[in-house]
């Protein structure tokens, strides 16, 4: 026969399960709140009726796919996979990949975000260690790397790998400044 145990120790499996469930619900709510805030604050500012820009969409551009019967906040995001020209040779239709499927939509229903394929590539190249800003000092012709304004060290020359690299754009197509992320001070 088993004796009843009046232990004060709770079941650890139950404690772990309840804390995991709470944590999972918290992360789901946080993710949904951030997604909703992004859509409300950022995406709503990008779509302006009236003037259309002359620059055509390119493969890799991130776009909002417009629908007449859906609120603008709920428009899906997509990435341009292919661009198809019309009879006159001017691109008018694009194949878009969304989170659920691939769709073919006319340019009139596609609203590009500020981030284009060219901007992303140049920002990624610029965020590497080799592409830190290089300055020439007036005293000598050696190159120096400036990590920040307070990290100036004139005694540490750095070899330049390639001077022909073009400087990445500091503004997007809609004239917002690009801040290159500095992660882990690498």
N, C-alpha and C positions, 0 to 999 in steps of 0.2 A: 504494500500500500504506500501511496505517496502522501507525504505530509504536506499540508498547505504551507506555502512560503509567504510570509508577510514581509517580503523584501521591499525596501524603499527604492530600489533601483528600477527605473522604468525600462521598457523594452527598447534597446538601442536601434533595432531595425525600424521601429515606429518613429523614433526621433529623427533618424536620417531621412526617412521617407517624407515626413512632414516638412522638414527644412528644405529638401530638394524640390518638393512641389511648390513651396512658397518662392524659392529662388527662381525656378523656371517661370512661374507666373509673373514675377517681377521683371525678368528679362524680356518676356514677350510683351508686356505692357510698355516697357521702356523702348523697345524696338518700334512698336506701333506709334508711340507718341513722337519719337524722332522722325519717323517716316511722314506722319501727318504734319508735323511742324515744317519739315522740308518742303512738302507740297504746298502748304498754305503760304509760307513766307517767301520762299525762293522761286518756285515754279510759277506762281501767280504773277510775279513781277516780270517774267521773261516774255510772255505772250502779249504783244501789243497789236491790236487791229489797226489797219490803215496802211502805213508804208511797209513795203516788202523790200528786203535787201536784195541786191543784185547777185550776191555770191551764191552759187549753187551748192547743194549738198554734196558731200564726198563720202566715200566708203569709210566707215568708222565713226562718223558723226553721231552724237547722241541727240535724239529728237523726242518731242512730245507728239503723239499721234492724236489729232483732233477729231472729235465726234460731235455731231449736232445735238444728239439726244442725251449727252452725258455732261455733267458739270466739268468745268475746266480743271478743277482740282483732282478729279478722278481720271483724267486722261492718262493712258498708259505711256510709259517710257519705252523707247526702242533704240536699237543701234542699226545704222544703215549698212546692209550687207552688199547690195548691188544697186547701181544706178542705170536705168534704161533710157536711152534717148527716144524722142518722138520722131515723127516723120520728117521734121525739119532739122534733125540732128541735135537739137537742144535737149538736155536731160529734163524729163517731166515726170517720171515715175521712178519709185525706189522700192526695193524689197527691204523690209524692216524685220528684225528679230526682236520680239518682246519676250517677256518671261514665260508666256504660254505657247506661243506659236510664231510662225513667220507669216507676214502679211505683205501685200503689194499695195502701196498707197500713192496717190498723186502728191506732188510737191505742195499743192495748195492746202493739203491737210497735215503737213509736217511742219513743226515749229522747232528749229534747231536751238539747242541750249548753247550757252557761251563756250562750252568746251568742244573743241573740234579735234579731229584726229591729229592734225599737225601740231596744235598747241600741246596736247598730251605728250606726244613724242618728244618735243623740245623741252618740256618741263621735266620729263623723266631723265633726259640726257643731262640737264642742268643740275639735277639733284645729286648726281654722282660726285664722288670725292675728287675726281680729276677736273671737274668743272667749277671749282670755287673761283670767285673773282680774283683776277691777277692784276696787280698794279706795278708800275715801274716807279722806283724811287728816283728823285732828282739827283741824288748823290752818285748812284751807280746804275749800271744797266742790268742788275740782277733782278729776277722776278721774285715777288713776295706774295704769299697767300694771306688774305685777310678773312679770318673766320668771323670776326665781329669787330666793331670799332675799338673795343678795349683789348683785343688780342693782337695788336700790331707788334710784330717782332722783326726789326730790320736786319738782325743778324742771321736769319734762317732762310737762305735762298732755296727756292723750289725749282726743279727742272720742269720746263714747259714741254708737254708731250706734243701738242699740235697747235700752232698759232692760227691756223686757218679755220678753226671752228667758229661758226657764226654764233653771235650772242642770242640767246633765246628771247622771244618777245616778252616784255614785261607787262603787256596788257592783252586782254582778250579782244575778240571782235567787237564787243560792246563796251570797250574801254574800261573794264574793271582791271585793277592791278593784280598781278599774279604774285603770290608769296610762295616761294619754294620751301617746302617743309624740310626742317632740319631734324632728323630723327637720330637719337642716340649719339649726337655730336660726332658722327663719323665723317 
